[in-house]
Amino acid sequence: MKVTVVGAGAVGASCAEYIAIKDFASEVVLLDIKEGYAEGKAMDLMQTASLNGFDTRIVGSTNDYSKTANSDICVITSGIPRKPGMTREELIGINAGIVKAVSTSLVEHSPNTILIVVSNPMDTMTYLAHKVTGLPKNRIIGMGGALDSARFKYRLAEALEAPISDVDGMVIGGHSDKGMVPLTRLATRNSVPVSAFISEERLNQVMEDTKVGGATLTGLLGTSAWYAPGAAVSGLVQAIACDQKKMYPCSVLLDGEYGLSNLCIGVPVILGKNGIEEIVKIDLTDAEMAHMKESAEGVSKTNGLLDL
Ligand SMILES: NC(=O)c1ccc[n+]([C@@H]2O[C@H](COP(=O)([O-])OP(=O)(O)OC[C@H]3O[C@@H](n4cnc5c(N)ncnc54)[C@H](O)[C@@H]3O)[C@@H](O)[C@H]2O)c1
């Protein structure tokens, strides 16, 4: 199992670290455009191997795609992150060019790969990766919902004063402050709806805190977060690499599912060795569906800014 991670910055390095620690891949190639940067991160991470007890080989590469050849899974984290006060959509000008070039080079060297897109604005970058590579739709996956759901569970546990392992919940829709659709109605504490424990007002607060989860961290850190994004990507990579058939909300190309077409947006999917094995259809209320449609309009508007 060979995994390439493009972008050895905060998210890329964190993702490579979590993949290595879980020890299911034989090789992780870390590639960056900055001279020596990926080699340095790879060497530093390899020096944690004996301490953390993993055998995954981590290799660095300065823009040499021959080292990525025949990767089973490729992750794209290259591009600029948000600064405080910025929206993810504002990154499109620079990141679209980067994602276009990177996804083309990756697929040239690994024609059978499954691509995971992380760079923001993620739903639009996933759509762009489809347009430029022409890969089958089961092999291009945008990561956003797994992270947003983890942030949702964190906020739910905080509100319920419960351990996080007690709560379950999912966020679908676009990966943006306005576009996220946290499914509060379906969130549970050990199978009991969370509404049995907290007021509607508190639940609405959880929803709002979840939606601005990334912006809150950007305000605190001065740049966007990396531990939870890296862990979320590693979860997706493991589900595919180990054919786990796990369900995650991911940004995928829709063709009529949820009444939406010709865009990538977060919906629940089953991940396994073929990438997206199935798009899971859940019954949404009229209000949830309206929220999803509004979110899709936002994503389509951002897609319209692409120079295709
Ligand atoms: N989808 C999500 O849930 C999610 C979560 C967090 C961050 N992000 C996004 O991930 C991206 C990376 O964030 P970060 O915090 O790691 O940024 P970062 O600046 O720490 O790292 C980005 C790296 O990409 C490299 N890079 C730039 N152009 C490249 C190219 N053409 N080829 C190879 N490498 C290139 C840079 O040299 C840099 O090392 C941002 O767009 C950010 O918004 C997405």
The ligand as an SDF file (V2000), in Angstrom:
LIG
                    3D

 44 48  0  0  0  0  0  0  0  0999 V2000
  -10.6830   20.1310    3.6780 N   0  0  0  0  0  0  0  0  0  0  0  0
  -10.4200   20.4220    4.9460 C   0  0  0  0  0  0  0  0  0  0  0  0
  -11.1440   20.0050    5.8580 O   0  0  0  0  0  0  0  0  0  0  0  0
   -9.2060   21.2630    5.2770 C   0  0  0  0  0  0  0  0  0  0  0  0
   -8.7930   21.4130    6.6120 C   0  0  0  0  0  0  0  0  0  0  0  0
   -7.6540   22.1840    6.8840 C   0  0  0  0  0  0  0  0  0  0  0  0
   -6.9610   22.7890    5.8260 C   0  0  0  0  0  0  0  0  0  0  0  0
   -7.4270   22.6410    4.5620 N   0  0  0  0  0  0  0  0  0  0  0  0
   -6.7200   23.2400    3.4100 C   0  0  0  0  0  0  0  0  0  0  0  0
   -5.5450   22.4790    3.1630 O   0  0  0  0  0  0  0  0  0  0  0  0
   -4.5930   23.3110    2.4860 C   0  0  0  0  0  0  0  0  0  0  0  0
   -3.2350   23.1860    3.1970 C   0  0  0  0  0  0  0  0  0  0  0  0
   -3.2950   23.7590    4.4770 O   0  0  0  0  0  0  0  0  0  0  0  0
   -1.9870   23.8130    5.3990 P   0  0  0  0  0  0  0  0  0  0  0  0
   -2.3940   24.4080    6.6790 O   0  0  0  0  0  0  0  0  0  0  0  0
   -1.3070   22.4910    5.3700 O   0  0  0  0  0  0  0  0  0  0  0  0
   -1.0800   24.8700    4.5690 O   0  0  0  0  0  0  0  0  0  0  0  0
    0.5050   24.9970    4.6130 P   0  0  0  0  0  0  0  0  0  0  0  0
    0.8320   26.3270    4.0280 O   0  0  0  0  0  0  0  0  0  0  0  0
    1.0410   24.6420    5.9400 O   0  0  0  0  0  0  0  0  0  0  0  0
    1.0020   23.8490    3.5960 O   0  0  0  0  0  0  0  0  0  0  0  0
    0.7320   23.8870    2.2280 C   0  0  0  0  0  0  0  0  0  0  0  0
    1.9470   23.3090    1.5010 C   0  0  0  0  0  0  0  0  0  0  0  0
    1.6370   23.2050    0.1110 O   0  0  0  0  0  0  0  0  0  0  0  0
    2.8610   23.4190   -0.5870 C   0  0  0  0  0  0  0  0  0  0  0  0
    2.6080   23.7200   -1.9960 N   0  0  0  0  0  0  0  0  0  0  0  0
    2.1370   24.8550   -2.5480 C   0  0  0  0  0  0  0  0  0  0  0  0
    2.0540   24.7220   -3.8830 N   0  0  0  0  0  0  0  0  0  0  0  0
    2.4520   23.4750   -4.1720 C   0  0  0  0  0  0  0  0  0  0  0  0
    2.5780   22.7460   -5.3750 C   0  0  0  0  0  0  0  0  0  0  0  0
    2.2620   23.2690   -6.5720 N   0  0  0  0  0  0  0  0  0  0  0  0
    3.0350   21.4790   -5.3130 N   0  0  0  0  0  0  0  0  0  0  0  0
    3.3690   20.9260   -4.1230 C   0  0  0  0  0  0  0  0  0  0  0  0
    3.2700   21.5730   -2.9430 N   0  0  0  0  0  0  0  0  0  0  0  0
    2.8240   22.8260   -2.9740 C   0  0  0  0  0  0  0  0  0  0  0  0
    3.5140   24.5620    0.1730 C   0  0  0  0  0  0  0  0  0  0  0  0
    4.9060   24.6710   -0.1030 O   0  0  0  0  0  0  0  0  0  0  0  0
    3.1980   24.1940    1.6090 C   0  0  0  0  0  0  0  0  0  0  0  0
    4.2590   23.4620    2.2160 O   0  0  0  0  0  0  0  0  0  0  0  0
   -5.1880   24.7300    2.5150 C   0  0  0  0  0  0  0  0  0  0  0  0
   -5.8040   25.0090    1.2730 O   0  0  0  0  0  0  0  0  0  0  0  0
   -6.2230   24.6610    3.6170 C   0  0  0  0  0  0  0  0  0  0  0  0
   -7.2410   25.6120    3.4570 O   0  0  0  0  0  0  0  0  0  0  0  0
   -8.5110   21.8970    4.2780 C   0  0  0  0  0  0  0  0  0  0  0  0
  1  2  1  0
  2  3  2  0
  2  4  1  0
  4  5  1  0
  4 44  2  0
  5  6  2  0
  6  7  1  0
  7  8  2  0
  8  9  1  0
  8 44  1  0
  9 10  1  0
  9 42  1  0
 10 11  1  0
 11 12  1  0
 11 40  1  0
 12 13  1  0
 13 14  1  0
 14 15  2  0
 14 16  1  0
 14 17  1  0
 17 18  1  0
 18 19  2  0
 18 20  1  0
 18 21  1  0
 21 22  1  0
 22 23  1  0
 23 24  1  0
 23 38  1  0
 24 25  1  0
 25 26  1  0
 25 36  1  0
 26 27  1  0
 26 35  1  0
 27 28  2  0
 28 29  1  0
 29 30  1  0
 29 35  2  0
 30 31  1  0
 30 32  2  0
 32 33  1  0
 33 34  2  0
 34 35  1  0
 36 37  1  0
 36 38  1  0
 38 39  1  0
 40 41  1  0
 40 42  1  0
 42 43  1  0
M  CHG  2   8   1  16  -1
M  END
$$$$
